[in-house]
Every structure is written in C-alpha cells, then in structure tokens.
Amino acid sequence: MIADLGRIGGRDTPDALLRAAGTVVMVLKPTLTQVDVAGPRLDALRDLLGDRTAVGLCLITEGPYSAAEVERVLGTPVLAELPCSPADARVLSEGARPRRTFKTSLLLRSFKCLGRRIRATAGSLPTDIEDQGRDIPAAVGASVGGVR
C-alpha cells in the first residue's frame, strides 16, 4: 500500500500507520528550502519509528541539488528520482485524461523503480512484526512541502 500522508509533524500525523509501515518514503524537491525543512521532519520520523521501519527519500527532479548531495546532507538514502511531469502527475492525482504514451512515460517507469527499491528496502528489515499476525503496508509517503 502506498498512501500520501501529507506533511509530517502536525497533530494530524497518523502515527499508528507510520509505525505499521515497512518503509516510509518522504517526497521532496532537491531545493534548499525543502531539504532544510526535511531535516527536522526526518528526525521526528526516526524518533517515532526507531529502527523497525526503513525511511527513504524520493526526489522530484526539479531543483539544483543532486541525489547524492541530498542523501549526504539528510543522511537518508534516495530510493528514486521522479521527473517533474505535471501533465502525467495530473492523470494520477486528478484523473486527467492520459496522453497516448502515458503507460510508457518516464514518470511511470520511475514509479516502477521506486517500487522495486521499496520492496528491497522493506525486505531487509526484521520480520518479527509479521510474526505477530499484523499485515504491514509496503510503504507510506509523506511530502515536505507542496509536492504532490
């Protein structure tokens, strides 16, 4: 399951869902403002989740910094980079009519890469939670700013 949880850190942050996730992916643009804001939110996530849930980043490739730079500054792995493709994103977020090549678009191919990385990351965690009989969502996502 992938769920967009909006901004993390407010009163309406779904702590129980975050704790149940196998992987939490924060989505942000590699800009100074969003990287700066992500730091404290990642700290809050780590405090909430401990070592039982993997935390990763997904970058929207619209900004001056590379994935390696963001990873180094935030101390969190970049699992994937998604192209800034507003027309394709509107298909997913607003139900806009897809263009003919939507199914083979860079955005969808990048989502597949992200999915593989999430599965690999979640697969490396201890499985004792599963042994307790609870189903664990594959991933939940949170955005830093207005990224959707």
Backbone as ProteinMPNN parsed JSONL, in Angstrom:
{"seq_chain_A": "MIADLGRIGGRDTPDALLRAAGTVVMVLKPTLTQVDVAGPRLDALRDLLGDRTAVGLCLITEGPYSAAEVERVLGTPVLAELPCSPADARVLSEGARPRRTFKTSLLLRSFKCLGRRIRATAGSLPTDIEDQGRDIPAAVGASVGGVR", "coords_chain_A": {"N_chain_A": [[0.849, -1.165, 0.0], [0.539, 2.19, -0.783], [0.431, 5.336, 0.57], [-0.385, 8.731, 0.574], [0.52, 10.87, 2.963], [0.58, 13.53, 3.413], [1.913, 16.43, 5.027], [4.344, 15.779, 7.495], [4.441, 15.747, 11.043], [2.574, 17.357, 12.218], [-0.444, 17.729, 14.255], [-2.246, 16.008, 13.073], [-0.81, 13.889, 12.063], [-0.617, 10.553, 11.116], [0.35, 8.532, 13.307], [0.133, 5.76, 14.055], [-0.24, 4.439, 11.605], [2.164, 5.082, 10.344], [3.963, 3.745, 12.047], [3.265, 1.136, 11.479], [4.101, 0.712, 8.913], [6.255, -0.791, 6.47], [8.155, 0.581, 5.051], [8.89, 4.022, 4.925], [8.557, 6.72, 2.838], [9.788, 9.813, 2.083], [8.836, 12.501, 0.112], [10.315, 14.966, -1.846], [11.484, 18.034, -3.329], [14.733, 18.699, -4.634], [15.651, 21.237, -3.409], [16.981, 24.099, -1.679], [15.234, 25.087, 0.304], [13.32, 22.959, 0.668], [14.96, 20.783, 1.349], [16.11, 21.758, 3.68], [13.85, 21.974, 5.36], [13.147, 19.311, 5.46], [14.997, 18.013, 7.122], [14.446, 18.315, 10.066], [11.942, 17.055, 10.039], [12.535, 14.479, 9.204], [14.078, 13.713, 11.393], [12.058, 13.677, 13.35], [10.495, 11.606, 12.317], [12.303, 9.442, 12.535], [12.568, 9.359, 15.322], [9.981, 8.6, 16.017], [9.71, 6.14, 14.662], [11.95, 4.53, 15.141], [14.261, 1.834, 14.695], [12.81, -0.025, 13.347], [11.406, 0.508, 11.04], [12.105, 1.265, 7.715], [13.369, 4.284, 6.359], [13.24, 6.387, 3.613], [14.07, 8.506, 0.789], [12.411, 10.202, -1.889], [13.019, 11.932, -4.729], [11.75, 14.714, -6.506], [12.698, 15.617, -9.567], [13.411, 18.494, -9.796], [15.229, 20.865, -9.169], [18.255, 22.307, -7.813], [20.089, 20.516, -6.653], [21.877, 17.397, -6.472], [20.961, 13.896, -6.184], [22.861, 12.545, -4.657], [23.977, 14.636, -3.156], [21.764, 15.472, -1.614], [21.22, 13.128, -0.217], [23.591, 12.901, 1.28], [23.503, 15.243, 2.895], [21.08, 14.905, 4.332], [21.377, 12.407, 5.393], [19.98, 10.143, 4.656], [18.853, 7.547, 2.555], [18.342, 8.029, -0.959], [15.784, 6.7, -2.646], [14.621, 6.811, -5.135], [14.275, 8.851, -8.072], [11.941, 11.031, -9.361], [10.627, 12.303, -12.385], [9.868, 15.756, -12.968], [6.847, 16.095, -13.976], [4.219, 17.502, -14.661], [1.848, 17.157, -16.28], [1.572, 14.357, -16.571], [1.453, 13.691, -13.868], [-0.973, 14.838, -13.133], [-2.795, 13.051, -14.21], [-2.704, 10.974, -12.403], [-3.249, 12.239, -9.935], [-5.521, 13.836, -10.296], [-7.15, 12.603, -12.072], [-6.95, 13.271, -14.746], [-7.168, 13.155, -18.32], [-5.172, 10.722, -19.821], [-2.243, 11.037, -21.886], [-1.395, 9.47, -25.025], [1.028, 8.094, -24.752], [1.305, 7.656, -22.063], [1.437, 5.279, -20.467], [3.981, 4.366, -20.921], [5.556, 6.361, -20.03], [8.221, 8.381, -18.633], [7.689, 9.017, -15.981], [6.011, 6.9, -15.047], [7.747, 4.742, -15.448], [9.709, 5.459, -13.644], [8.286, 5.252, -11.252], [8.048, 2.483, -11.122], [10.695, 1.77, -10.656], [11.007, 2.963, -8.126], [9.17, 1.393, -6.703], [10.456, -1.126, -6.784], [12.739, -0.524, -5.282], [11.586, 0.113, -2.819], [10.451, -2.351, -2.086], [12.811, -3.856, -1.863], [14.097, -2.482, 0.203], [12.243, -2.706, 2.338], [12.266, -5.437, 2.545], [14.648, -5.949, 3.788], [14.347, -5.56, 6.446], [13.789, -6.622, 9.887], [11.585, -9.409, 10.457], [9.883, -9.83, 12.579], [7.602, -8.392, 13.247], [5.706, -9.189, 11.373], [5.383, -11.772, 12.251], [3.752, -11.417, 14.385], [1.259, -11.451, 13.438], [0.192, -9.221, 12.187], [-0.677, -7.336, 9.344], [1.528, -5.593, 7.23], [1.791, -2.476, 5.762], [3.343, -1.844, 2.603], [4.546, 0.613, 2.058], [4.46, 4.021, 3.094], [3.922, 7.396, 2.234], [5.222, 10.673, 2.587], [5.062, 14.167, 2.242], [7.277, 16.947, 1.953], [6.916, 19.703, 1.357], [4.758, 21.496, -0.692], [4.692, 19.446, -2.477], [3.293, 17.149, -4.637]], "CA_chain_A": [[0.0, 0.0, 0.0], [1.214, 3.48, -0.758], [-0.518, 6.362, 0.991], [0.162, 10.078, 0.717], [0.115, 11.326, 4.286], [0.716, 14.967, 3.546], [3.077, 16.888, 5.797], [4.578, 15.054, 8.739], [4.836, 16.535, 12.204], [1.442, 18.067, 12.803], [-1.341, 16.956, 15.122], [-2.983, 15.009, 12.31], [0.1, 12.868, 11.549], [-1.12, 9.227, 11.502], [1.463, 7.816, 13.922], [-0.062, 4.306, 14.024], [0.009, 3.987, 10.238], [3.602, 5.186, 10.121], [4.637, 2.669, 12.781], [2.931, -0.152, 10.864], [4.657, 0.637, 7.564], [7.555, -1.423, 6.267], [9.035, 1.642, 4.557], [8.302, 5.352, 4.81], [9.278, 7.47, 1.819], [9.496, 11.241, 2.068], [8.964, 13.055, -1.233], [10.691, 16.37, -1.822], [12.302, 18.558, -4.422], [16.072, 18.97, -4.128], [15.883, 22.674, -3.301], [17.475, 24.472, -0.362], [14.109, 25.202, 1.234], [12.721, 21.669, 1.006], [15.955, 19.963, 2.046], [16.222, 22.322, 5.016], [12.65, 21.61, 6.107], [13.091, 17.85, 5.594], [15.853, 17.544, 8.212], [13.718, 18.114, 11.328], [10.842, 16.093, 9.864], [13.162, 13.151, 9.211], [14.419, 13.431, 12.792], [10.813, 13.305, 14.031], [10.137, 10.27, 11.84], [13.215, 8.462, 13.143], [12.196, 9.243, 16.733], [8.725, 7.859, 16.077], [9.792, 4.803, 14.08], [13.092, 3.749, 15.6], [14.956, 1.059, 13.672], [11.922, -1.065, 12.813], [10.855, 0.927, 9.753], [13.064, 1.945, 6.852], [12.989, 5.615, 5.893], [13.967, 6.763, 2.404], [13.649, 9.722, 0.111], [12.115, 10.205, -3.312], [13.193, 13.31, -5.184], [11.161, 15.226, -7.735], [13.907, 16.19, -10.177], [13.27, 19.905, -10.138], [15.987, 21.575, -8.157], [19.665, 22.42, -8.167], [20.976, 19.582, -5.976], [21.847, 16.009, -6.924], [20.517, 12.913, -5.202], [23.983, 12.275, -3.755], [24.101, 15.774, -2.228], [20.634, 15.432, -0.684], [21.453, 11.956, 0.621], [24.674, 13.214, 2.209], [23.054, 16.263, 3.85], [19.998, 14.409, 5.184], [21.732, 11.118, 5.984], [18.887, 9.226, 4.332], [19.03, 7.123, 1.163], [17.392, 8.392, -2.013], [15.338, 5.452, -3.25], [14.304, 7.042, -6.546], [14.044, 10.209, -8.527], [10.811, 11.115, -10.276], [10.701, 13.514, -13.201], [8.833, 16.76, -12.774], [5.99, 15.903, -15.139], [2.887, 17.89, -14.181], [0.743, 16.594, -17.071], [1.413, 12.951, -16.192], [1.057, 13.643, -12.464], [-2.406, 15.16, -13.057], [-3.537, 11.823, -14.514], [-2.764, 10.203, -11.168], [-3.792, 12.979, -8.8], [-6.804, 14.484, -10.575], [-7.919, 11.829, -13.042], [-6.899, 13.892, -16.074], [-7.088, 12.207, -19.444], [-3.757, 10.454, -20.124], [-1.804, 11.083, -23.277], [-1.238, 8.136, -25.601], [2.262, 7.45, -24.296], [1.354, 7.717, -20.604], [1.832, 3.995, -19.871], [5.428, 4.171, -21.081], [6.199, 7.632, -19.681], [9.317, 8.347, -17.678], [7.121, 9.03, -14.639], [5.59, 5.552, -14.667], [8.949, 3.898, -15.349], [10.368, 5.841, -12.39], [7.492, 4.648, -10.177], [8.416, 1.062, -11.055], [11.995, 1.744, -9.982], [10.74, 3.25, -6.723], [8.534, 0.207, -6.133], [11.491, -2.155, -6.573], [13.603, -0.107, -4.174], [10.802, -0.005, -1.579], [10.387, -3.781, -1.745], [14.141, -4.286, -1.431], [14.366, -1.847, 1.494], [11.361, -3.32, 3.334], [12.673, -6.832, 2.676], [15.859, -6.06, 4.594], [14.019, -5.313, 7.849], [13.395, -7.805, 10.654], [10.216, -9.827, 10.151], [9.16, -10.197, 13.78], [6.28, -7.756, 13.253], [4.833, -10.068, 10.608], [5.121, -12.955, 13.061], [2.715, -11.085, 15.352], [-0.031, -11.583, 12.788], [-0.292, -7.97, 11.622], [-0.259, -7.028, 7.986], [2.311, -4.364, 7.205], [1.787, -1.81, 4.465], [4.668, -1.788, 1.989], [5.139, 1.942, 2.184], [3.634, 5.207, 3.165], [4.708, 8.531, 1.772], [4.953, 11.974, 3.184], [5.699, 15.225, 1.466], [7.877, 18.005, 2.746], [6.24, 20.967, 1.098], [3.571, 21.36, -1.504], [4.95, 18.455, -3.521], [2.265, 16.095, -4.756]], "C_chain_A": [[0.895, 1.228, 0.0], [0.162, 4.52, -0.439], [0.207, 7.692, 1.11], [-0.372, 10.629, 2.029], [0.219, 12.829, 4.473], [1.953, 15.319, 4.342], [3.147, 16.164, 7.133], [4.927, 16.033, 9.851], [3.713, 17.299, 12.852], [0.611, 17.161, 13.687], [-2.039, 15.834, 14.384], [-2.074, 13.953, 11.667], [-0.382, 11.499, 12.03], [0.009, 8.334, 12.044], [1.324, 6.293, 13.812], [0.21, 3.745, 12.627], [1.502, 4.032, 9.924], [4.355, 4.053, 10.815], [4.39, 1.307, 12.148], [3.576, -0.351, 9.498], [5.995, -0.097, 7.554], [8.583, -0.403, 5.83], [8.254, 2.94, 4.519], [9.18, 6.137, 3.84], [8.838, 8.927, 1.867], [9.786, 11.771, 0.668], [9.292, 14.537, -1.119], [11.429, 16.745, -3.094], [13.676, 18.881, -3.847], [16.411, 20.466, -4.173], [16.347, 22.972, -1.878], [16.348, 24.487, 0.663], [13.575, 23.833, 1.643], [13.705, 20.738, 1.713], [16.102, 20.45, 3.481], [15.043, 21.918, 5.891], [12.594, 20.101, 6.363], [13.891, 17.347, 6.789], [15.114, 17.309, 9.523], [12.571, 17.103, 11.202], [11.375, 14.666, 9.81], [13.569, 12.76, 10.624], [13.185, 12.99, 13.57], [10.357, 11.913, 13.606], [10.999, 9.205, 12.497], [12.908, 8.269, 14.624], [10.94, 8.397, 16.892], [8.906, 6.393, 15.693], [10.907, 3.932, 14.633], [13.74, 3.018, 14.429], [14.059, 0.047, 12.968], [11.367, -0.744, 11.432], [11.927, 1.665, 8.969], [12.504, 3.294, 6.421], [13.865, 5.944, 4.693], [13.401, 8.033, 1.817], [13.316, 9.419, -1.34], [12.175, 11.662, -3.751], [12.418, 13.576, -6.459], [12.272, 16.033, -8.393], [13.681, 17.599, -10.717], [13.939, 20.7, -9.03], [17.461, 21.492, -8.473], [20.576, 21.334, -7.589], [20.79, 18.154, -6.479], [21.331, 15.103, -5.805], [21.625, 12.638, -4.191], [24.151, 13.391, -2.728], [22.99, 15.742, -1.179], [20.816, 14.279, 0.301], [22.513, 12.246, 1.686], [24.209, 14.196, 3.289], [22.024, 15.71, 4.827], [20.313, 13.064, 5.836], [20.684, 10.056, 5.767], [19.015, 8.834, 2.873], [17.932, 7.642, 0.23], [17.037, 7.088, -2.738], [15.038, 5.614, -4.73], [14.198, 8.533, -6.803], [12.907, 10.156, -9.539], [10.944, 12.383, -11.098], [9.599, 14.484, -12.805], [7.993, 16.746, -14.05], [4.546, 16.221, -14.746], [1.732, 17.266, -14.963], [0.505, 15.134, -16.706], [0.96, 12.825, -14.744], [-0.433, 13.944, -12.299], [-3.277, 13.953, -13.388], [-3.751, 11.042, -13.22], [-3.459, 10.941, -10.032], [-5.195, 13.529, -9.033], [-7.668, 13.715, -11.564], [-7.952, 12.447, -14.424], [-6.763, 12.812, -17.15], [-5.608, 11.981, -19.803], [-3.457, 10.62, -21.608], [-1.539, 9.658, -23.749], [-0.025, 7.388, -25.046], [2.394, 7.41, -22.771], [1.889, 6.42, -19.982], [3.323, 3.726, -19.983], [6.209, 5.431, -20.706], [7.324, 7.424, -18.67], [8.787, 8.33, -16.244], [6.728, 7.63, -14.204], [6.772, 4.597, -14.569], [9.689, 4.2, -14.046], [9.617, 5.291, -11.186], [7.845, 3.173, -10.017], [9.75, 0.896, -10.348], [11.812, 1.975, -8.488], [10.119, 2.034, -6.048], [9.537, -0.903, -5.857], [12.374, -1.798, -5.386], [12.875, -0.2, -2.834], [10.747, -1.462, -1.148], [11.732, -4.27, -1.225], [14.462, -3.732, -0.037], [13.533, -2.5, 2.591], [11.762, -4.767, 3.572], [13.893, -7.017, 3.544], [15.599, -5.84, 6.08], [13.686, -6.615, 8.565], [11.932, -8.139, 10.399], [9.413, -10.171, 11.393], [7.798, -9.535, 13.883], [5.293, -8.646, 12.513], [4.466, -11.297, 11.424], [4.046, -12.698, 14.109], [1.328, -11.107, 14.725], [-0.585, -10.306, 12.211], [0.183, -7.853, 10.189], [0.451, -5.698, 8.002], [2.201, -3.733, 5.835], [3.208, -1.756, 3.913], [5.311, -0.439, 2.2], [4.069, 2.983, 2.414], [4.511, 6.371, 2.777], [4.288, 9.805, 2.458], [5.649, 13.009, 2.348], [6.227, 16.295, 2.41], [7.12, 19.304, 2.58], [4.97, 20.721, 0.353], [3.738, 20.327, -2.599], [3.852, 17.411, -3.507], [2.468, 15.382, -6.061]], "O_chain_A": [[1.896, 1.277, 0.714], [-0.877, 4.583, -1.095], [1.293, 7.764, 1.685], [-1.577, 10.829, 2.184], [-0.025, 13.343, 5.564], [2.936, 14.578, 4.328], [2.136, 15.966, 7.806], [5.623, 17.023, 9.627], [3.889, 17.842, 13.942], [0.915, 15.979, 13.852], [-2.391, 14.818, 14.984], [-2.53, 13.196, 10.81], [-0.541, 11.298, 13.234], [0.548, 7.492, 11.325], [2.301, 5.609, 13.506], [0.825, 2.687, 12.492], [2.036, 3.113, 9.303], [5.274, 3.469, 10.242], [5.227, 0.413, 12.269], [3.594, -1.468, 8.981], [6.764, -0.027, 8.513], [9.755, -0.503, 6.194], [7.088, 2.958, 4.124], [10.398, 6.205, 4.007], [7.656, 9.234, 1.71], [10.853, 11.52, 0.109], [8.63, 15.273, -0.388], [11.926, 15.891, -3.829], [13.777, 19.296, -2.693], [17.327, 20.894, -4.875], [16.122, 22.169, -0.972], [16.498, 23.958, 1.764], [13.394, 23.57, 2.832], [13.304, 19.978, 2.594], [16.207, 19.639, 4.402], [15.233, 21.555, 7.052], [12.049, 19.665, 7.377], [13.507, 16.356, 7.41], [15.154, 16.196, 10.048], [12.27, 16.382, 12.152], [10.734, 13.745, 10.317], [13.423, 11.601, 11.014], [13.247, 12.044, 14.355], [9.889, 11.13, 14.433], [10.49, 8.186, 12.963], [12.976, 7.149, 15.131], [10.851, 7.572, 17.802], [8.327, 5.507, 16.322], [10.807, 2.706, 14.592], [13.762, 3.524, 13.307], [14.518, -0.666, 12.077], [10.905, -1.642, 10.729], [12.577, 2.574, 9.487], [11.31, 3.425, 6.152], [15.086, 5.798, 4.748], [12.392, 8.565, 2.281], [13.869, 8.498, -1.94], [11.472, 12.516, -3.211], [12.426, 12.762, -7.383], [12.735, 17.026, -7.832], [13.751, 17.849, -11.921], [13.293, 21.145, -8.081], [17.875, 20.691, -9.311], [21.734, 21.238, -7.997], [19.691, 17.755, -6.863], [21.276, 15.496, -4.639], [21.355, 12.512, -2.996], [24.435, 13.124, -1.56], [23.244, 15.959, 0.006], [20.593, 14.435, 1.501], [22.35, 11.881, 2.85], [24.495, 13.996, 4.47], [22.081, 16.008, 6.02], [19.593, 12.628, 6.735], [20.514, 9.164, 6.599], [19.26, 9.693, 2.027], [16.756, 7.685, 0.591], [17.892, 6.46, -3.363], [15.182, 4.665, -5.5], [14.053, 9.346, -5.89], [12.915, 9.336, -10.458], [11.332, 13.426, -10.573], [8.527, 14.074, -12.36], [8.382, 17.314, -15.071], [3.746, 15.312, -14.525], [0.728, 16.882, -14.362], [-0.642, 14.717, -16.547], [0.165, 11.942, -14.422], [-1.087, 13.373, -11.427], [-4.397, 13.852, -12.886], [-4.836, 10.516, -12.971], [-4.183, 10.327, -9.248], [-5.972, 13.675, -8.09], [-8.79, 14.124, -11.863], [-8.872, 12.187, -15.199], [-6.296, 11.704, -16.889], [-4.879, 12.939, -20.06], [-4.306, 10.374, -22.465], [-1.468, 8.739, -22.932], [-0.068, 6.167, -24.894], [3.48, 7.156, -22.25], [2.71, 6.469, -19.066], [3.869, 2.936, -19.213], [7.39, 5.55, -21.031], [7.364, 6.423, -17.954], [9.384, 7.689, -15.378], [7.076, 7.209, -13.101], [6.795, 3.731, -13.695], [10.235, 3.293, -13.418], [10.24, 4.902, -10.198], [7.931, 2.673, -8.895], [9.918, -0.013, -9.535], [12.397, 1.262, -7.673], [10.506, 1.683, -4.933], [9.476, -1.549, -4.811], [12.719, -2.661, -4.579], [13.482, -0.553, -1.823], [10.971, -1.776, 0.021], [11.785, -5.019, -0.25], [15.03, -4.434, 0.799], [14.056, -2.817, 3.659], [11.614, -5.274, 4.684], [14.159, -8.129, 3.999], [16.523, -5.923, 6.889], [13.337, -7.605, 7.922], [11.126, -7.242, 10.152], [8.34, -10.761, 11.269], [6.912, -10.07, 14.549], [4.167, -8.838, 12.97], [3.353, -11.811, 11.302], [3.485, -13.642, 14.664], [0.335, -10.82, 15.394], [-1.737, -10.29, 11.777], [1.309, -8.227, 9.862], [0.036, -4.773, 8.701], [2.488, -4.389, 4.833], [4.168, -1.635, 4.675], [6.504, -0.359, 2.493], [2.926, 2.838, 1.982], [5.725, 6.329, 2.977], [3.135, 9.974, 2.853], [6.721, 12.752, 1.801], [5.701, 16.513, 3.502], [6.727, 19.932, 3.564], [4.185, 19.844, 0.712], [2.979, 20.34, -3.568], [3.529, 16.856, -2.457], [1.723, 14.456, -6.381]]}, "name": "protein", "num_of_chains": 1, "seq": "MIADLGRIGGRDTPDALLRAAGTVVMVLKPTLTQVDVAGPRLDALRDLLGDRTAVGLCLITEGPYSAAEVERVLGTPVLAELPCSPADARVLSEGARPRRTFKTSLLLRSFKCLGRRIRATAGSLPTDIEDQGRDIPAAVGASVGGVR"}
